[in-house]
């Protein structure tokens, strides 16, 4: 269960859900750069009785206990040290110093059912709100792809829901209930959230891929628009308003006197309204029916594996 009273990893980074632009991409990329420089390392550990693993897990346990003060300490110790659970930890390496644990995620894989339950996720206070939580989730998804995990499940409290939504979790639950019911514990006062691990998504490099896609779209837009800055209109000494034909750039931009008059008569639609009109047209198209609803995995169990 994720209790976000302190952080939930970066879960209580107090930012709105709908972020402007691709801010989360920039944060993920910054942490990725540190990782490539050898300053940060993401590693999966478990209680294998080795001294190194025990040190890492104890450090992570202390961070979780500090960030989740309402969570019973013995419960944190029990799950973190349980040999059926694993943890992906964030390690900062500095020359001449002992490796420092910055945070991590404790999870329990159910390999026969091909899902994992995320139990704890916490980042140390001094390292919050700079993208470590997002990068941690992307690395965890990459690990899940490698071992055959198809879904993440977690119980999140109200403070953690927004963070997990940003990481691709939702409350609808597309995973067939028969695959997880009875395997994980139900928690009162928390929301069950699920995330499907898409096999063909490169989660480790997703920030770079999204930036490339964004740049490609902007470049395409620039290639088809006739962008030219016209000189300003001069009103000094003028007795009347400018006529349509006198305003430089209107005709070059594709405007006619007819479309200009029509635009003045009607109320301009917002960008959201224009998008809604496009979606409405798509849904009403006679051939759109196969794409209007996701394929129910309960009816076609092998669909998402074969696609």
N, C-alpha and C positions, 0 to 999 in steps of 0.2 A: 504494500500500500504506500502511495506517495503522499506524504503530509508536507505541505508546502509552507509551513509556518515560518520557516527561515529562508529557504531558497529553492528546493527541489532542483538541484543543479542550478541551472540558470532559470529555473521555472518562475521565480517571482521577480524576474527582471521587469520592472514596472513600465512596460511600454504597451501601446495599444496593439490589438491583434492585427489590424490591417495596417501594416507598416508602409510608409511611402517608399516608392522605388524598390531597390533591392538591397536595403540596409543589412538584412541578415546575411546576404551573400558576402558583403564586405567584411563583416565580422568573422564569418567562417574562413574567408581567404586570409585574413590577418593571422589567425591561429594556424592555418595550414602553412603559411610562410615560416612561422616559428618551428613548426614540426619538421619542415624540410631542412632547416638550418641545424637540426639536431638539438634544439633547446627544449622541445617537448616530445614526449613519447606516449602513445596510447597502447596499453598492454592488458591482455586478459589474464587474470590470475584466479586461483581458487585455493582452498585450504588443502594443499598437498603435503603438509607437514614440513616443508622446507622453511628455513629461517627467513629467507628473503620474502617469500610469499606471506608469511605470518606478519612480518614487519609492515609490508604494504597494506594488508588487510586491517591491521590495528590502526594505522594512520588514517585509513579511509573510514573506519568505524568512528574514530574521534571527530572527523569532519562531519559525518552524518549526524552524530549525537549533538553537535553544536548547532548545526543548521536546522535540525528538527527537534527542538527542545521538548515538544509535547509527546514525542515518541518514547515509550519506555526503553531505558538503556539495555536491559536484559534482552528485550526483543530484538534490538539492533544487533547486539552481539551474537545472538542465536542464529539469525539469518545470514549475517555477514560471514560468520565462521562455519556455517553449515556446508558440508561437502557436496551437497546437491546444488548449491548455489555457486555462481561465478560472479566475477566483478571485472568490469573494464575500468582501469584507473588511468588518470592523467599524471604523468611523471615529468617534473622539471629537472633537467640535468645541468649542473654547473660544475665547471672544472674545480677539482679540489674540495668539493662539498658533497655531503650525503644527498642522494636523490630525494627530492621533495614531492610529496603527493599533494596535488592541487584539488583533487576531487575524483568522482567516479560514479559508476552505476552498478548496483547489485541486481542481478537477475537470475532467474531459475529457468533453464531450458528444459522443455519437455520434448525430447527428440522424436519419440514415437508419434507425437501429435503435431510435430513441426511448428511449435510456437514457443515463445519464452515470455515469462511474466517479469516485468520490471518492478522491483520491490522498493529500492531506494535510488535516488539520484541527487547528488549534492556537490556543490563547488565551494571551496573555502572562501570566506568573506572577501578577502583582499583581491580575489581574481574574478569576481562576479561582473556581469554586465559587459563583457568584452568578447563574447562568442564561444567560450569554452563549452557551455552546455549544448549549443548547436553542433559544434564540431564533434563533441562526444557522441551525440546521437547519430551523426552521419557515420562515424567510425564503427559504432555498434551495429548499424544497419549493414555496413560492409562485411563485418564479421558474421552477421546472421546469414548473408548470402553464401558465404564460404562453407558454412556448416549445414545448410539446408533448412534454416528456420524461415518460415513464410509469414509469420505474424508476431507482433508484439502486443501484449495485453498489459494493462495496468489499471489500478484503481487510483484515481486522482481526486484530491479535495478541490474546493472551489478556487484556491489560489494557484493551483497547478494546471488547471484545465487549459488556460490560454497558451501556456508554454507548450503543452503537448499538441495543441491544435497547430501551432507553428511548425511542429516537427512531423506533421502528416497524420496525427491521430484524430479519430472522430468517435462520436458517441453512438453511431448507428450500429456498428458491429456487423461486418460482412463475413466474418469467420463463422462457419457452421457451429452452432451451439454445442452439438454433440462432441466436438473436438476438444472443448475446454471445460465444459460443465463437469463438475466433480473433481477436476484436477487442481483448481486453485480455490482459495478461500474467498468467500464473499465478505465485503466490508460495508457496514452501515455508515451512512453519511458521506460516502464517496461515490464517484462516477466511474463506471467501467468505460475504458477507452481502448480502442484497437488501432493498430497501424499495420497495413499490409506491406510486406517487403517485396518490391517489384524487382524481378530477377535481372532485368536489362538496364536498370538505372545505375550509373556510376556515382554512388553516394560520396566517395572520397573526393572526387573532382567536380561535384555538382555545382559548386559556386563558380568555378571557371566556365563550365558548360553553360550555365544560365547567363553569365555575362556575355559569352560569345553569341548566344541566341539574341540577347537584347541588342548588342552592337550590330548584328546582322540585320535586325528589323529596322533599326534607326538608319543604317546605311541604305537599305532598300527604300525607305521613305524619302530620304534625301535625294535618291536617284530619280524619283518620279515627280518631285515637286519643283516648281519654278520659283526658287527663292531669290528674290531681289529686293533690296531695300530702296524704296523710292524717296525722293526728296520731300520734305514736309510741305504742306499747303501754306500759302502766304495769304493772310487775311487783312494785312495792313493796307488800307486804301481801297479795299474791295467793298462794294455796296450791297451785294447780294450773295446768296449761298452758291456753292459750286454745283454745277450740273454733273450728271453721271459721267458724261464723256470727258469732262475736264479733270477728273481725278485719276492721276497716273497709276497704272498697275491693276486696275479693276478688270479691264478687258483681258489683259495678259494672264490674269488668274482664272479666267474662264467665266467671269460674270457677264451677264447681259442685263439690259435694262429691265427685261421681264422677270428674270430670277431675282434681281435686286428688289423690285417692287413686291414680289411674292414673299421674300424674306422679311421685309418690313411689316407686312400685314400679319403674318403668323407669329406666334410666340415661339422663340427659339427653344429647342429641346436640349435638356442637359445631356452630358455624355452618358450618364447612367440610363436615361430614357432611350437614347439611341441604341445602346447595347441591348436593352430589353426588346426593342423592336426587331433587332437582328435575331435574337434568340427565339422570339415568337415566330418569326418567319421560318426559322430552321425547324422548330417543333411542328409547325403546321405543314411542312413539306411532306408530300405523299410517301417519299422514300426514306424518311428519317426514323421510322419506327424501330429499326434494329438497334439504334444508338440511344434511345430515350431512357432505357433502364439497363443497369448493369446485369450481367448474367448471374443468376442465382447459383452459387457454388453448391448449395444443397441439392439442387435439381441436376446440375451437371458437375459432379465432383472433380473431374479431370480437366475442366475447361481452362483454368488459369495455369495449370502445369503444361498444357499442350500448346497454349497460345504463343 
